[in-house]
Amino acid sequence: MRALGIDYGDARVGIAITDPLGYTAQGLETIHHQGNDKVVLKRLEEILNEYEVDTIAIGMPINMNGTKTERAEVTEKFIHKLQCKFNKIKIVRVDERLTTVEAHRTMNFLNINKHKKRNIVDTLSAVYILESYMKMKENNWIWLKHLKIIELVFNIVEIQIKYKL
């Protein structure tokens, strides 16, 4: 199963997707919607039908001090629409601080023409959002693994005490 990354904006939505095994994130496309979420939802439905997606990671606009931006409320409304339309798919909010800055830095490093940047900045930001989700998921898995080891140690100690080994 794959995960989909979304960088939701007023006029454009960047889309990224993982490979089938969930190891890498690739930019998929930018949806130009000019504020019409129906266009976005229709295209997402087509993408979700084409790929086996079980998770959507959507960027949440958060200020550098950790508070939500004004844009966060608009994003939450869009997330509600996603949850209503795609209720069997897990939707995860991901801190998108500095993803657009990082996307611009990458494009500058690659000497991408400024006219082309507008068409790919959102997709590249979606890749960074998806990669953040993948790292978060990996860290949670590692933490869970450590918890299981601790649980196993406690079980062993409990057995030793019980049987006075």
C-alpha positions as CSV (number, residue, x, y, z in Angstrom):
1,M,0.0,0.0,0.0
2,R,1.1,3.5,-0.7
3,A,0.9,6.9,1.0
4,L,-0.1,10.1,-0.7
5,G,1.4,13.5,0.2
6,I,-0.6,16.7,-0.2
7,D,0.5,20.3,-0.1
8,Y,-2.8,22.1,-0.1
9,G,-2.9,25.7,-1.4
10,D,-5.4,28.3,-2.6
11,A,-4.8,27.8,-6.3
12,R,-2.6,24.7,-6.5
13,V,-2.3,21.4,-4.7
14,G,1.0,19.5,-4.9
15,I,0.7,15.7,-4.9
16,A,3.4,13.1,-4.1
17,I,3.2,9.4,-3.7
18,T,5.4,6.6,-2.3
19,D,6.6,3.6,-4.2
20,P,4.5,0.4,-3.7
21,L,6.8,-0.7,-0.8
22,G,6.7,2.8,0.9
23,Y,10.4,3.4,0.8
24,T,10.7,6.5,-1.4
25,A,8.5,9.5,-2.2
26,Q,8.1,10.9,-5.7
27,G,6.4,14.0,-7.0
28,L,3.3,13.0,-8.9
29,E,1.6,16.3,-10.1
30,T,0.3,19.7,-9.3
31,I,-3.5,20.1,-9.4
32,H,-4.5,23.7,-10.5
33,H,-7.9,24.3,-9.0
34,Q,-8.2,28.1,-8.4
35,G,-10.1,27.6,-5.1
36,N,-12.5,24.9,-6.4
37,D,-12.1,21.9,-4.1
38,K,-14.4,19.8,-6.3
39,V,-11.6,19.8,-8.9
40,V,-9.1,18.6,-6.3
41,L,-11.4,15.9,-4.9
42,K,-12.3,14.6,-8.4
43,R,-8.6,14.3,-9.3
44,L,-7.7,12.7,-6.0
45,E,-10.4,10.1,-6.6
46,E,-8.8,9.2,-9.9
47,I,-5.4,9.0,-8.3
48,L,-6.7,6.8,-5.4
49,N,-8.4,4.5,-7.9
50,E,-5.2,4.2,-9.9
51,Y,-2.9,3.5,-6.9
52,E,-3.4,1.5,-3.8
53,V,-3.3,4.3,-1.2
54,D,-4.1,3.6,2.4
55,T,-2.8,6.9,3.9
56,I,-2.9,10.6,3.0
57,A,-0.4,12.8,4.6
58,I,-1.4,16.4,4.3
59,G,0.7,19.4,5.3
60,M,-0.6,21.6,8.1
61,P,0.6,25.2,7.9
62,I,2.1,26.0,11.3
63,N,4.0,29.1,12.4
64,M,7.6,28.9,13.5
65,N,6.4,29.3,17.2
66,G,4.2,26.2,16.8
67,T,0.8,28.0,16.6
68,K,-1.5,27.3,13.7
69,T,-1.6,29.9,10.8
70,E,-4.8,31.4,9.4
71,R,-4.4,29.0,6.5
72,A,-4.6,26.0,8.9
73,E,-8.4,26.6,9.3
74,V,-8.9,26.4,5.5
75,T,-6.7,23.3,5.4
76,E,-8.8,21.7,8.3
77,K,-12.0,22.3,6.2
78,F,-10.4,20.6,3.3
79,I,-9.3,17.7,5.5
80,H,-13.0,17.4,6.6
81,K,-14.0,17.1,2.9
82,L,-11.3,14.4,2.4
83,Q,-12.5,12.4,5.5
84,C,-16.1,12.5,4.2
85,K,-15.3,11.5,0.7
86,F,-12.5,9.0,1.4
87,N,-13.5,7.7,4.8
88,K,-11.7,4.4,4.5
89,I,-8.3,6.1,4.0
90,K,-6.2,7.2,7.0
91,I,-5.5,10.9,7.0
92,V,-2.5,12.3,8.9
93,R,-1.6,15.9,9.5
94,V,2.0,16.7,9.0
95,D,3.8,19.9,10.1
96,E,4.8,21.6,6.8
97,R,7.0,24.3,8.3
98,L,9.7,25.3,5.8
99,T,8.7,22.7,3.1
100,T,8.1,25.5,0.6
101,V,11.4,27.1,1.6
102,E,13.2,23.8,1.2
103,A,11.5,23.3,-2.2
104,H,12.7,26.7,-3.4
105,R,16.2,26.0,-2.1
106,T,16.3,22.7,-4.0
107,M,15.1,24.4,-7.2
108,N,17.6,27.2,-6.9
109,F,20.4,24.6,-6.4
110,L,19.2,22.9,-9.6
111,N,19.0,26.2,-11.5
112,I,15.4,25.7,-12.4
113,N,13.9,28.5,-14.5
114,K,11.7,30.8,-12.3
115,H,8.8,30.3,-14.7
116,K,8.9,26.6,-14.3
117,K,9.2,26.8,-10.5
118,R,5.6,27.8,-10.0
119,N,4.5,24.6,-11.7
120,I,6.6,22.3,-9.5
121,V,7.1,24.0,-6.1
122,D,3.9,22.5,-4.7
123,T,4.7,19.0,-5.9
124,L,8.2,19.2,-4.5
125,S,6.7,20.5,-1.2
126,A,4.3,17.5,-1.2
127,V,7.4,15.3,-1.5
128,Y,8.9,16.9,1.6
129,I,5.6,16.5,3.5
130,L,5.4,12.8,2.5
131,E,9.0,12.2,3.5
132,S,8.3,13.8,6.9
133,Y,5.4,11.5,7.3
134,M,7.6,8.5,6.3
135,K,10.2,9.5,8.9
136,M,7.6,10.0,11.5
137,K,6.1,6.6,10.8
138,E,9.6,5.0,10.9
139,N,10.4,6.7,14.2
140,N,7.1,5.4,15.6
141,W,7.9,1.9,14.5
142,I,11.3,2.1,16.1
143,W,9.7,3.4,19.3
144,L,7.1,0.6,19.3
145,K,9.9,-1.9,18.7
146,H,11.7,-0.6,21.8
147,L,8.5,-0.8,23.8
148,K,8.1,-4.4,22.8
149,I,11.6,-5.2,24.0
150,I,11.0,-3.5,27.3
151,E,7.7,-5.4,27.7
152,L,9.6,-8.7,26.9
153,V,12.3,-7.8,29.6
154,F,9.6,-7.1,32.2
155,N,7.9,-10.5,31.3
156,I,11.2,-12.3,31.8
157,V,11.8,-10.6,35.1
158,E,8.3,-11.4,36.2
159,I,8.8,-15.1,35.3
160,Q,12.1,-15.1,37.2
161,I,10.5,-13.6,40.3
162,K,7.5,-16.0,40.1
163,Y,9.7,-19.1,39.7
164,K,12.5,-17.7,41.9
165,L,15.1,-18.3,39.1
